[in-house]
Amino acid sequence: MLRRELPHNATAGRLIRLAAGRIAPASDGTPLQAAQVWPKGAQPLGYWHDEPVALAIEEQGGQDWPDGRHWLAQLPESWFPLIATALQVAAWLRDHRYCGRCGAPAAKLDVEFAMHCERCGHRNYPRISPCIITLVTHGNAMLLARSPRFPPGRYSTLAGFIEPGESAEDAVRREIYEEVGVTVGRVRYFRSQAWPFPHALMLGFFAEAASRHIRIDGVEIADAAWFLPGRLPQLPPLYSISRALIETHLADVASGIR
C-alpha cells in the first residue's frame, strides 16, 4: 500500500531504480530494491507499507530491464499506484528541468512534487492529462476498435484526451462520434485509473449507442466492429481500465442485468 506523504527527511529506505523508462528488478523479483542509503539526487515517492521509498533515475543502462507494462501485468493490482507514481514522476523530472516560463534551470522542492524557478518564481507540478475511455454498448454487443499501434488482432475500448473547456461527458460523445461516427445516448461513469504512459488519468465510462452503424475515421482507428460476449477478439491486458470495462459488461450480461 502506498502512502502519499513524501519522506523528505529520509536518507535511506527502499529504492526503485529506473533507466530508459524501465525499472530494475530486485533480487526478490519485485521492482523494489532492498533498504539502503539512497544515492544523491534520489526523489522520495512516499511510504510503501510504512517504509520510505525513493526513485533513482540512472543515465546509463536499463535496456534489459522490464518496462512499466510488464511490471503491471506481473504484479498484483495493489502495486499499480507505486509503479504508476514512479513512472509519472520520472517523466516529469526528465521533462521539467528548466522553467517553462523563462527557461532558467528549475530546482526540485523537498516537501512536494514541485519544480521551482528562482529567477521568475514559476512553479510546476507533475503533468496529469485527463482522458476519457469508454465502452460503447448496444444491448449485449460491445463496440471495440483497433488503433494502428495495437498488436495484431487486439481490439479495445475508445479513448481520447479531454479538450480545454470540455466536460468529461462531452468528450465521451465527441470522441465516439469523431472516431467511429456513432451517436450515443446515456453515458454512465465507471471509475478512473492513472495511466503512466506517460501521464494520463483515464476516466472510464459506459455509453449506450443509438444505432450500430459505424463510420471509422481511418486515422486514429484502423478498424471497429460490434462483438458479442461469445465471440470476442484479443482483448487489452487485465491491468487496464479498458479491460475492466469489458469484464464488467460481460459479468452484467452473464448475470442477466443487461
C-alpha positions, -999 to +999 in steps of 0.1 A: +000+000+000+014+034-010+011+063+015+013+096-004+034+115+021+069+125+010+096+112+033+116+144+026+138+140+057+147+104+050+181+094+035+176+057+033+149+031+026+135+011-003+145+022-038+132+020-073+159+021-100+148+034-133+167+040-166+154+045-202+119+043-189+125+008-175+126-004-139+153-027-125+142-060-109+153-066-073+166-099-060+131-109-049+116-104-083+098-072-075+107-036-086+116-026-050+153-028-041+162-037-005+165-010+021+197+010+016+212+045+017+197+065-012+220+078-039+224+116-042+195+131-061+170+103-053+134+115-054+113+104-024+080+089-036+061+080-003+058+051+020+053+015+010+039-005+039+054+022+062+089+020+047+102+051+029+106+047-009+126+068-033+132+068-071+167+068-085+169+078-122+201+064-138+215+078-170+230+046-183+217+011-189+182-002-184+177-017-218+173-052-204+150-042-175+113-048-177+092-019-188+062-005-169+036-026-188+055-057-179+055-049-142+018-040-142+010-073-159+031-094-135+023-077-101-009-077-080-032-047-086-021-032-052+013-024-068-003-002-095-001+031-076+036+027-068+046+018-103+024+045-118+038+071-094+074+062-102+069+063-140+050+096-139+074+113-116+103+101-136+088+115-168+081+148-150+116+152-137+130+144-172+108+170-190+108+199-165+144+205-156+140+241-169+114+267-163+086+267-189+082+305-185+117+319-186+140+290-194+161+291-163+171+259-145+144+247-121+151+233-086+133+204-070+114+211-038+117+186-009+082+187+006+061+182-025+064+172-062+073+206-075+100+223-095+106+259-086+123+286-107+144+310-086+145+336-114+108+342-121+091+323-093+072+300-116+064+266-101+053+235-119+039+201-108+038+167-124+016+169-155-016+149-155-036+147-187-073+138-182-087+113-208-119+095-213-121+058-221-155+044-230-171+011-237-199+017-261-227-009-259-259-017-278-278-044-259-253-072-252-230-061-280-198-041-274-182-017-299-144-024-299-118-008-321-082-011-332-056+016-332-029+012-359-004+009-330-020-021-314-005-056-316-021-077-344-056-089-335-061-067-304-093-046-300-101-022-272-124+005-260-125+040-274-104+067-257-092+103-261-080+134-244-104+159-228-100+193-246-098+227-228-132+239-216-148+205-222-166+183-197-157+146-195-192+136-207-189+160-237-155+144-245-171+109-245-197+120-271-173+139-292-146+112-293-170+084-301-186+104-329-152+115-343-136+081-342-164+057-352-193+080-363-217+067-336-241+089-316-246+077-280-275+083-256-270+076-219-234+080-205-225+064-172-193+069-152-175+038-141-142+046-124-108+061-130-072+048-134-038+065-135-022+056-168+015+064-166+023+062-203+034+088-197+010+109-177-027+103-183-056+099-159-082+077-175-119+084-167-139+053-175-174+054-189-202+032-204-222+047-232-253+034-250-252+036-288-283+049-307-275+025-335-249+000-347-239+020-378-201+025-378-180+050-398-143+049-387-121+079-391-093+058-407-066+078-388-068+070-351-090+040-357-079+013-382-109-009-376-140-012-354-167-038-350-195-050-327-187-080-307-210-103-287-199-120-255-195-154-271-172-142-299-145-118-287-112-107-303-079-104-284-086-080-255-065-054-237-044-065-207-061-074-174-045-045-155-061-018-178-093+001-171-103-008-207-103-045-198-122-037-165-149-020-185-152-050-208-152-076-180-179-056-161-201-056-191-196-093-196-204-100-160-236-080-163-247-099-194-239-132-177-260-123-146-289-110-167-285-073-158-283-064-194 
